[in-house]
Each structure stands twice: as C-alpha cells, then as structure tokens.
Amino acid sequence: MTRIRIGYGYDVHPFSETRELILGGIRIPYPMGLLGHSDADALLHALTDAILGALALGDIGTHFPDTDPQYKGADSGILLQDAYTMVRARGYRLGNADMTVVCEKPKLKPYINPIRKRIASLLDVGEEDLSVKATTHEKMGFVGREEGIAVHAVVLLMEEG
Ligand code: MG
C-alpha cells in the first residue's frame, strides 16, 4: 500500500516600497515588494513549510534560520528545492499541491500560470499537479488594508514505488 502524507503551510510578509515583488519564484511588476530576510517569497515559503510539515521535518525557520547571514536575500526557490531534496531522500515525492494567495493587490490572474510553470521546473513535477489560486480578503484585516500578502499551501506526498 502506498503511504501518503499531507502537509500544510502558511506564510505572511508585509509590503515594503523598498523591495521588488517576488511571488511563486517570479518577479511581478508592482510598486511594492515583500519585506523579509530572504527574498520574502511568501508563496514559496508556504509551499516549503507544507512540504516539510508533511514529513514532520520541522519548518522553514528551523532549516533556513533568518538569523543566518547566508540566507540574507536568499532565493526561496533554492530553499524549496532543498526541502524537497529532504523529502526525496526519505523516499517520497509530491503527489499534488494546492496554494491560495490572499491579497487585494496586485491582481494575480496573469501570473498564475507562469508561477505554476516556475514551481514545476523548480521541483521537476508536472504543472497539472500544482494549483495556484488567488483571492482577496474582502478589504478586511491586514490583507484587506493592503499591508501584505498571506499564502496557504497544502501538499500531498506519496511514497515512491
Ligand atoms: Mg516567510
């Protein structure tokens, strides 16, 4: 019987006018980016946390601490790949992932498929196994006030063979 494991990740980063917006491993034209120690890619962070969580391997902060200068400005694509390498080393692979980005702006529709393609290439998985969705927070709370972006991610990992 194939063993399956579920994982969930959540991440938030605040907007800053001093940063470029990088989300899902791609650059998105917008007057503000996300503030953080790394490139602050909240989507890849949520996905990385979901992948680690599925095998109870801790979280992104455990493996890539924001106190470590080597992760300053880090490409979160590399962190995601490192987390997935840990999963592969334990005999699991991604079944599918479903992600929801929550923000008022920017409108992400034109970027959904480029983001799916980017994550597919980072993990060497099929785009059909990667769902990226976007919703607003109906103008409520910190997301509603356009103070930042929140992302939820759920993954299913399957044992190989
Ligand atoms: Mg983060």
Residues whose N, C-alpha, C, O or C-beta is under 5 A from the ligand:
A	BS01	MG	D11 V12 H45
